[in-house]
């Protein structure tokens, strides 16, 4: 499994334990005591490292190539998924997934950004950076959810909307702005999860709703750390400093009342035990839907409006 720089002591110890187990499997030698001792040491190191992650380290975990993506969560927690393609204007954007699905028999609409696992798939998915047609497809499907009174679940995982010339010519900014306005008054519950990267307007384009959650090792920010560093200090290498200044982790976002909560991940990240992370998301969806579906449509919109208006409000002591 690919590792990050700060995980090196953990990975080396895990490798040593596996080597010892492999050695004893073919030799008549009992070194179970040594293995147990190393496992205890590994457990201590893991807890020490992962309980004290810096914002930049969490950004690195959010970008881990083995981290579960939108389609992984759909496969693990949903059934009867039917993908809906195209924006009916230009094309089908494979960086944006949308469709119908069921969670424990309950019908929902699901929308999310999708990255690739290898170079070929990343090129096909545009590295998870949607074009305007991706946002137009997303809102088209959300309008359908409103029409048939189906709740919406969105999964955010993008470094940002694609900034290329073609995307700008086709109205990237307008497409995102329209989604922001339209999602604010869609008359059906919307629950949002930032599962990896939550970068800039690319994230906000499917990020307006009634509940917003960030996974423990995901981030949600107005700009990527590298982009912020390039603007403020003209040095992308200062991304670590930018990550700390941006207050982009779940803990910071909860304190600023930008999100409603943090979804717990397995120790080391969602990629280590994807099903555990998936179950935590699923429990939250079911809990919130039970509450939101009992609220009248008019009150739902009023609550959403008040929630959005409250962001950024503060009082000086």
N, C-alpha and C positions, 0 to 999 in steps of 0.2 A: 504493500500500500504506500503511495507517495506520501512523504512526510515533509513537514515544514522545519525551518532552521531551529526554532525554539523547542521542537519536539525531538531533537536528535538524541538526548539522553534516554528518553522513553523508548524510542525505536530500537536503539542499540541494546537495551535491556530486554525488550521483547524478542529480539533476534537471538540473543544469548539463551533465553529460556527455551525457545523453540529448538535451538541446536542441541541443548542438553536433553530435551525430551526425545528428539530424534536419535541421539546417541544411545540412550538407555533402551530404546525400542529394539535395538539390534545387539545389545550387549547384556550379559548377565551381571549387571552392576546396579546397585540401589543408591541413587543420589537424590531421592525424593526430598530429603531434608534440605539439600542445597537449592533445589528447585523451589520449594516452599519459601525459603529465606529470600530468594530473588523475587518471587511473586509479591511478598510483603513489601519489599523495597520498591518494586514497581508501582504498587498501589499508593505508597506514600508520595513518590515522585509525581505521579499523575495528579493526585489531589493538590499538591503544592503548585504545580505548573498551571493546571487548568482553573484553579480557584483564584489565581492572581494574574489573569491575562490582561495585557494592555489593550487599548482600543485598536492599535495597529495589528496586534496578533489576532484579535477577533475578526478584523477585516480579512486577514489571510485565511482564516478558517472558513469564512463566508465564501471565499473563492476556491476552496479546495475542489480539485477535479473529480473527486469521488462523492461529493456532497449530493444528496437527493435533489432532483429537479422537479418541476411541476408534473411531468408525465409519470415520474416515479411515485409521487404522492397519490396521483389519480389511480394508478394501478394498485397501490397498497391499501387504500382506504375506500375506494369507490367501486361500484359495479355498473354494468350497462352503459359504459361511456360511449357516446356518439359524438365524434368530432365534427364541428361545423367549420367550413372553409370559406375564405373570400370575403371581401368588403363590398361586393357588388358595384365597385367603381373602377378598380385597377387590377388587383391581384390578391393572391393568398400569401400572407406573411407567416412563414414558418417559425419566426421568433415569438409569435403569439399563438397560444393554444386556446381554443374555446370550444365549448360543447355542452351537451346534456349528460348527466350522470345521476347515480343514486348513492346515498349514504344510508346503509341499513334500511333500504327500502324507500327512503324519502327522496323525492326528485329534487334536484338542484341544477343550477347552471354554474359551470366552472370556467374561469378565465385565468390564464397565467402565462408568464414569460418562460421561454424554454431555451436553454443553452445546449451545446453539443458535447459529446464525450471525447471526440477526436477531432483532428483538423478538418476532415471532410464534413463531418456533421456540424461543426462549428461554423463552417462557411455556409452550409445550408441554412442554419439557424441564425446566421449573422451574429454569432457570439452573444445571443440573447438580447440584442439591441433592435427593437422593433422599428419598422418604417411606418409612415402615416397609415398605410392600409392595414397594419396590425391593430392600431388603435381604433380605426373605423370598423374593423371586424369585431373587435371587443365590444364596442358600444352597440353595434347591431344586435349582437347576441344578448346583451343586457336588456335592450328594449324588448326583445322576445321574452325574456324572463319576466319583465314587468307585465307584458300582455297576458301571460299564462299564470301569473301569480306564483312564480318560482323564486326562491331565495338564491342569492348569488354569493359564491365564494371565489375570491381572487388570490392568486399566488404571485407575489412580486419577487423577481430575481433578475435584475438587469443592471449593468453599469451605467445605463442611460439610453435614451432614445438615439437612434442612428442619426449622426449629424452630417451625413453626406449631402452633396449638391442635389442629387436626385430626390432625396427625402425632403429637402427644403423646398424644392420646386413643386413638389406635390402637396405641400402644406403641412409640414410636420408640426409646427407650432399651433396652427389652427386646429389640427386634429386632437392634440392633447388638450388645448383650451376648451374645445367643445366637450370632450369627455369629462373634464372637471365640472363644467356647468351642468351637463346632463346627468351625471352620476349623483349630483347633489340633490336632485329631485325625482329620482327613479323610485316609484312607489312599491318597493319590495325590499326586504332586508338584504344588506350587503356586509359581508364579513371579510376582512383583508388580513393576509398573512405575508410578512416579509420573510422569505425562507432562505435568502442568501444575500445578494447585493440589492440595495434599494437606492438607486442613484438618480437624483435630480428629477426633472419633469417626466423622464421615462418611467419612473416608478409611480409618480402621482397620476399618470394617465390612466391607471386602473386602481388608484388608491384612495378614492373618496367613498366613505361608507359609514356604517353605524358602529363598527368595532374594528380596531386596528391592532394587530399583534406583531411583535418581532421575535423571531427565534433567538435563543440565548446568544448564539454566535453569528447572527446576521447583523447588518447595519442598514440604517435609513438616514439619508443625508441629502442636502441640497446640491452636493457635488462630490465627486470622488476625492479621496485624499490626494491622489497625484495631481488632479486638476486644480485643487485648492492650492497645493504647494507651488505649482507652476505659475499661478496668478499672484499669490502673495509674496513669494520669495524668489520667483523665476528659477526655482530648482525643484524638479519633480522628485529628487532624491530625499526631500524633506517631508515625504508623505507621512512618515511616522509622527512628526510634529503636528501636521495638519489633522491627522486622525484624532489626536488628543484634543485639539482645539475645536473641532467640529461638533463634539458631543453627539456622536452618531450611534453609540451602543444602546441596547435596550434599557439599561439602568438609567442612563442620562435622559432618554426619551420619556420614560415613565415619570421621572422627576419633573420634567418640563410639561407633562400632561399632553404630550403629542400623540402618544399611543395609550392603549388601554391595558396592556400587560405584556409580559415576557413568556414565551413558550419554552419550557425546560427542554434541554437537549441531553443526550447521554454524555457521560464524561468523555471529553476529547472531541465532541462534535457529532452532528447528526449522521455523518458518513460512517461512524463506527457501529452504530446500531440504528439503522434507518427506521425499522419498524417501531422502535420505542418512541422516536421523535414523531412518527406518523400518528401513533395512538394518542399522544399528547395534543396534537392538532385536532384530531377527530373528536376527542372529548370536549374541546373548547367549542368546536362548531355545533355539536349537538346541544350543549348547554346554552349557548347564545341564541340559537334558532328557537329553542323552546320559549325563551323570553321574548325575542323580537317578533315572532309570529303572532303573539298575543296582543301586540300593540296595534292600534288602528293606523291606517295608512297616513292620515293627516298628522297624527301625533308623531309617527315615525319620521316624517319629513321635518317637522318642527324640532324634534330631538337632534336630528342630524345637522340641521342648520345651527342650532345652539352649540353643538359640539365643535363644529368647524370654526364658528365665530370666537369661541373661547381660546383657541390656540394663539399663543403669542401675547395674551393679556397678562399683565403683571402689575403689582402695586409696589411702590417704593415704601420702605419702612419710615 
